[in-house]
Amino acid sequence: MANNLPPELQSWLNDFRQIKLPVWQDFPKFDIYMDQLVSLVNQYLAPFELDPVTPAMINNYVKHKVMFKPVKKKYQRTHLAAVIVLSILKTAFPLDMIRLGFAQELNAVTAQEAYDRFVRLMTQKLTALTLEQPVQPVETATVFSWDAAIQQTAATTVIYQLVSEKIMILAREEYKNDPKD
């Protein structure tokens, strides 16, 4: 990592690269209610500094058929995974594109496989993140798969979107505190 980065950016990047999302097996093994879903998702996503998830957002996802309805007002692991991935992806992608991606993924693999692969890819790309050498959007060392390529490029896009936003925020703060102004 470059030594000439401002300390606050360097510190944030170090923390950002260490974010770990829960894997499927970390989720509760029983159905949960909306307030529990919201609480868990916000807890898991707190390190990303995203806007908090609300019940209205989740209801909107169901209404727009990005995720399926709860069963008797109870949410399953699939819902938890969907809301986590949705919350991350919507920083860079419109809801219609996310819905299409979800449909493609779930036609190819189970929700658990798709979620765990997304978590693995996010972790790999976060860990490899530097500002000197961009993360490769699609890993070419493995056998090509459309599903994996979609997830890899989406993870890369989201990571750089979040890094860009943080740099802009820190730069704006620096400009406000600059005595030259």
C-alpha positions as CSV (number, residue, x, y, z in Angstrom):
1,M,0.0,0.0,0.0
2,A,1.3,3.5,-0.8
3,N,3.1,5.2,2.0
4,N,1.9,8.6,0.8
5,L,-1.8,8.0,1.5
6,P,-3.4,10.2,4.1
7,P,-3.5,8.3,7.5
8,E,-7.3,8.3,7.7
9,L,-7.6,6.8,4.2
10,Q,-4.9,4.2,5.0
11,S,-6.6,3.3,8.2
12,W,-10.0,3.0,6.6
13,L,-8.6,0.8,3.7
14,N,-6.9,-1.5,6.3
15,D,-10.3,-1.9,8.1
16,F,-12.2,-2.2,4.8
17,R,-10.0,-5.0,3.5
18,Q,-10.7,-7.1,6.7
19,I,-14.5,-7.0,6.5
20,K,-15.9,-10.5,6.7
21,L,-19.5,-11.4,5.8
22,P,-21.2,-14.3,7.5
23,V,-21.4,-17.5,5.6
24,W,-24.7,-19.5,5.3
25,Q,-23.8,-21.7,8.3
26,D,-23.5,-18.6,10.5
27,F,-27.2,-17.8,10.0
28,P,-29.8,-18.8,12.5
29,K,-31.1,-22.4,11.8
30,F,-34.7,-21.3,12.5
31,D,-37.1,-18.9,11.0
32,I,-37.1,-15.3,12.2
33,Y,-39.4,-12.3,12.3
34,M,-39.0,-9.1,10.4
35,D,-37.5,-7.2,13.3
36,Q,-34.9,-10.0,13.8
37,L,-34.1,-10.0,10.1
38,V,-33.6,-6.2,10.1
39,S,-31.4,-6.4,13.2
40,L,-29.2,-9.2,11.9
41,V,-28.7,-7.7,8.4
42,N,-27.8,-4.3,9.9
43,Q,-25.4,-6.0,12.3
44,Y,-23.7,-8.0,9.5
45,L,-23.5,-4.9,7.2
46,A,-22.4,-2.3,9.8
47,P,-18.7,-2.5,8.7
48,F,-19.7,-1.5,5.2
49,E,-21.1,1.8,6.5
50,L,-24.2,1.4,4.3
51,D,-27.6,2.9,5.0
52,P,-29.5,0.8,7.5
53,V,-32.0,-1.7,6.1
54,T,-35.6,-1.1,7.1
55,P,-38.8,-3.2,7.1
56,A,-40.1,-0.9,4.3
57,M,-37.1,-1.8,2.1
58,I,-37.6,-5.5,2.7
59,N,-41.3,-5.2,1.9
60,N,-40.3,-3.3,-1.3
61,Y,-38.0,-6.2,-2.3
62,V,-40.8,-8.7,-1.9
63,K,-43.3,-6.4,-3.7
64,H,-40.9,-6.1,-6.7
65,K,-40.3,-9.8,-6.6
66,V,-36.5,-9.5,-6.0
67,M,-37.0,-12.0,-3.2
68,F,-39.9,-14.3,-2.3
69,K,-42.6,-13.6,0.4
70,P,-42.1,-14.7,4.0
71,V,-44.0,-17.8,5.1
72,K,-46.5,-16.8,7.8
73,K,-44.5,-13.6,8.5
74,K,-41.3,-15.6,9.1
75,Y,-38.1,-15.3,7.2
76,Q,-35.7,-18.0,6.4
77,R,-31.9,-18.2,5.7
78,T,-32.7,-17.5,2.0
79,H,-34.3,-14.2,2.9
80,L,-31.4,-13.2,5.1
81,A,-28.9,-14.0,2.4
82,A,-31.0,-12.1,-0.2
83,V,-31.2,-9.0,1.9
84,I,-27.5,-9.0,2.7
85,V,-26.5,-9.4,-1.0
86,L,-29.2,-6.9,-2.1
87,S,-28.0,-4.3,0.3
88,I,-24.5,-4.6,-0.9
89,L,-25.3,-4.7,-4.6
90,K,-27.8,-1.8,-4.6
91,T,-24.9,0.5,-3.9
92,A,-23.9,0.1,-7.6
93,F,-26.8,-1.7,-9.4
94,P,-30.5,-1.0,-10.0
95,L,-33.0,-3.3,-8.5
96,D,-34.1,-4.7,-11.8
97,M,-30.6,-5.8,-12.6
98,I,-30.2,-7.4,-9.2
99,R,-33.5,-9.3,-9.7
100,L,-32.3,-10.6,-13.0
101,G,-28.9,-11.6,-11.5
102,F,-30.7,-13.4,-8.6
103,A,-32.9,-15.3,-11.1
104,Q,-29.9,-16.4,-13.2
105,E,-28.0,-17.5,-10.1
106,L,-30.9,-19.4,-8.6
107,N,-31.5,-21.2,-11.9
108,A,-27.9,-22.4,-11.8
109,V,-27.2,-23.2,-8.2
110,T,-28.9,-23.3,-4.8
111,A,-29.3,-20.1,-2.7
112,Q,-26.7,-21.4,-0.3
113,E,-24.2,-22.0,-3.0
114,A,-24.8,-18.7,-4.6
115,Y,-24.6,-16.8,-1.3
116,D,-21.5,-18.6,-0.1
117,R,-19.7,-18.0,-3.4
118,F,-20.6,-14.3,-3.3
119,V,-19.2,-14.1,0.3
120,R,-16.0,-15.9,-0.7
121,L,-15.5,-13.6,-3.7
122,M,-16.2,-10.5,-1.7
123,T,-13.7,-11.6,0.9
124,Q,-11.1,-12.5,-1.7
125,K,-11.5,-9.2,-3.5
126,L,-11.5,-7.1,-0.3
127,T,-8.4,-8.9,1.0
128,A,-6.6,-8.3,-2.4
129,L,-7.6,-4.6,-2.6
130,T,-4.9,-2.0,-3.1
131,L,-5.0,1.4,-4.7
132,E,-1.8,0.8,-6.7
133,Q,-3.0,-2.3,-8.6
134,P,-6.7,-2.7,-9.2
135,V,-8.4,-6.0,-8.4
136,Q,-8.8,-8.2,-11.4
137,P,-12.6,-8.2,-12.1
138,V,-12.7,-11.8,-13.4
139,E,-10.3,-14.4,-12.2
140,T,-8.9,-16.1,-15.3
141,A,-7.0,-18.9,-13.6
142,T,-10.2,-20.9,-13.1
143,V,-12.5,-22.4,-15.6
144,F,-14.8,-19.7,-16.9
145,S,-18.4,-19.7,-15.7
146,W,-21.0,-17.0,-16.5
147,D,-22.4,-17.2,-13.0
148,A,-19.0,-16.8,-11.3
149,A,-18.1,-14.0,-13.7
150,I,-21.3,-12.1,-12.9
151,Q,-20.6,-12.4,-9.1
152,Q,-16.9,-11.6,-9.5
153,T,-17.5,-8.4,-11.5
154,A,-20.4,-7.4,-9.3
155,A,-18.2,-7.8,-6.2
156,T,-15.4,-5.8,-7.8
157,T,-17.8,-3.0,-8.9
158,V,-19.3,-2.7,-5.4
159,I,-15.9,-2.6,-3.7
160,Y,-14.6,0.2,-5.9
161,Q,-17.9,2.1,-5.6
162,L,-17.6,2.0,-1.8
163,V,-13.9,3.0,-2.0
164,S,-14.7,5.8,-4.3
165,E,-17.4,7.1,-2.0
166,K,-15.1,7.0,1.0
167,I,-12.3,8.8,-0.9
168,M,-14.7,11.5,-1.9
169,I,-16.0,11.9,1.7
170,L,-12.5,12.1,3.1
171,A,-11.4,14.6,0.3
172,R,-14.4,16.8,1.0
173,E,-13.4,16.9,4.7
174,E,-9.8,17.6,3.8
175,Y,-10.9,20.5,1.6
176,K,-13.1,21.9,4.3
177,N,-10.2,21.9,6.7
178,D,-7.6,23.2,4.2
179,P,-6.4,26.7,5.4
180,K,-5.8,27.7,1.8
181,D,-9.5,28.0,1.2
